[in-house]
Amino acid sequence: MNSIEIILINFSEIRRRSINLWSGIPKEYLGWKPDEKAFTVLEMIIHVLEGEHLFHKIIENRGDLGNYQSPWFKLEYSHLQNELEFSKKYRASFLSMIKGLTESDLENIKIERKEVGQSKILGDYLNRIAYHESVHTGQMLSYLRTIGIDRPQIWD
């Protein structure tokens, strides 16, 4: 197994666990948030889905977002299944991009985000993208604990 295959497995496993978690949240809690400045449950899910697309664009443009406009910009947020369905083509495109990479690309492509003072090789950057979703999965588990509802089993 090479690095690209391992990265793809990691992204697949993280998303599988996220969907398992998200699917176990009762609909009446999708609008809940711990305080006024926080994401609601549904907003956090959308943030993760949209964030992956944003990161994909950052990679395509080697760090320069230019005049990026999110496809989620004018969506009316409603239901988990709608959000997952909407994101499907963007997810497929992201994973296809990863499948097209070489081992050399992981070490030699630089992602330069001047606006945040960040310079990373692509392999590192891809791992940071996966970490972003993982962090929000942990945050969502904390939300559910705070609400006092059962948390879906994501550790199988």
SULLIN-V132559 format. One record per residue. N is the residue number from 1. RES is the residue in one letter. OMEGA is omega in radians with two decimals (999 if undefined). Layout:
n->N res->RES omega->OMEGA
n->N res->RES omega->OMEGA
This chain:
n->1 res->M omega->-3.14
n->2 res->N omega->-3.08
n->3 res->S omega->-3.13
n->4 res->I omega->3.14
n->5 res->E omega->3.12
n->6 res->I omega->3.11
n->7 res->I omega->3.13
n->8 res->L omega->3.09
n->9 res->I omega->3.14
n->10 res->N omega->3.11
n->11 res->F omega->3.14
n->12 res->S omega->-3.14
n->13 res->E omega->3.13
n->14 res->I omega->-3.12
n->15 res->R omega->3.11
n->16 res->R omega->-3.13
n->17 res->R omega->3.09
n->18 res->S omega->-3.13
n->19 res->I omega->3.07
n->20 res->N omega->3.11
n->21 res->L omega->-3.09
n->22 res->W omega->-3.10
n->23 res->S omega->-3.13
n->24 res->G omega->-3.12
n->25 res->I omega->3.11
n->26 res->P omega->-3.07
n->27 res->K omega->-3.09
n->28 res->E omega->3.13
n->29 res->Y omega->-3.10
n->30 res->L omega->3.13
n->31 res->G omega->-3.09
n->32 res->W omega->3.00
n->33 res->K omega->-3.04
n->34 res->P omega->3.10
n->35 res->D omega->-3.04
n->36 res->E omega->-3.09
n->37 res->K omega->-3.05
n->38 res->A omega->2.96
n->39 res->F omega->2.89
n->40 res->T omega->3.10
n->41 res->V omega->-3.12
n->42 res->L omega->3.11
n->43 res->E omega->3.12
n->44 res->M omega->3.09
n->45 res->I omega->3.14
n->46 res->I omega->3.10
n->47 res->H omega->3.13
n->48 res->V omega->-3.12
n->49 res->L omega->3.14
n->50 res->E omega->-3.13
n->51 res->G omega->3.12
n->52 res->E omega->3.10
n->53 res->H omega->3.10
n->54 res->L omega->3.10
n->55 res->F omega->3.11
n->56 res->H omega->3.13
n->57 res->K omega->3.09
n->58 res->I omega->3.11
n->59 res->I omega->-3.13
n->60 res->E omega->-3.09
n->61 res->N omega->3.10
n->62 res->R omega->3.04
n->63 res->G omega->-3.09
n->64 res->D omega->3.14
n->65 res->L omega->-3.14
n->66 res->G omega->-3.13
n->67 res->N omega->-3.13
n->68 res->Y omega->3.02
n->69 res->Q omega->-3.09
n->70 res->S omega->3.03
n->71 res->P omega->3.11
n->72 res->W omega->-3.01
n->73 res->F omega->-3.04
n->74 res->K omega->3.14
n->75 res->L omega->2.98
n->76 res->E omega->-3.05
n->77 res->Y omega->-3.03
n->78 res->S omega->-2.92
n->79 res->H omega->-3.10
n->80 res->L omega->-3.10
n->81 res->Q omega->3.08
n->82 res->N omega->-3.12
n->83 res->E omega->3.12
n->84 res->L omega->3.12
n->85 res->E omega->3.13
n->86 res->F omega->-3.07
n->87 res->S omega->-3.01
n->88 res->K omega->-3.09
n->89 res->K omega->3.12
n->90 res->Y omega->3.08
n->91 res->R omega->-3.14
n->92 res->A omega->3.13
n->93 res->S omega->3.11
n->94 res->F omega->-3.13
n->95 res->L omega->3.08
n->96 res->S omega->3.09
n->97 res->M omega->-3.14
n->98 res->I omega->3.14
n->99 res->K omega->-3.12
n->100 res->G omega->-3.13
n->101 res->L omega->3.02
n->102 res->T omega->3.07
n->103 res->E omega->3.13
n->104 res->S omega->3.11
n->105 res->D omega->-3.11
n->106 res->L omega->-3.10
n->107 res->E omega->-2.97
n->108 res->N omega->3.10
n->109 res->I omega->3.13
n->110 res->K omega->3.02
n->111 res->I omega->-3.07
n->112 res->E omega->3.11
n->113 res->R omega->-3.05
n->114 res->K omega->-3.09
n->115 res->E omega->3.11
n->116 res->V omega->3.11
n->117 res->G omega->-3.06
n->118 res->Q omega->3.05
n->119 res->S omega->-3.07
n->120 res->K omega->2.98
n->121 res->I omega->-3.02
n->122 res->L omega->3.13
n->123 res->G omega->3.09
n->124 res->D omega->-3.09
n->125 res->Y omega->3.11
n->126 res->L omega->3.10
n->127 res->N omega->3.08
n->128 res->R omega->3.09
n->129 res->I omega->3.11
n->130 res->A omega->3.14
n->131 res->Y omega->3.13
n->132 res->H omega->3.14
n->133 res->E omega->-3.14
n->134 res->S omega->3.12
n->135 res->V omega->-3.13
n->136 res->H omega->3.04
n->137 res->T omega->3.07
n->138 res->G omega->3.12
n->139 res->Q omega->3.14
n->140 res->M omega->3.07
n->141 res->L omega->3.09
n->142 res->S omega->3.07
n->143 res->Y omega->-3.06
n->144 res->L omega->3.08
n->145 res->R omega->3.14
n->146 res->T omega->3.12
n->147 res->I omega->-3.14
n->148 res->G omega->3.11
n->149 res->I omega->3.14
n->150 res->D omega->3.10
n->151 res->R omega->3.12
n->152 res->P omega->3.12
n->153 res->Q omega->3.12
n->154 res->I omega->-3.11
n->155 res->W omega->3.14
n->156 res->D omega->999
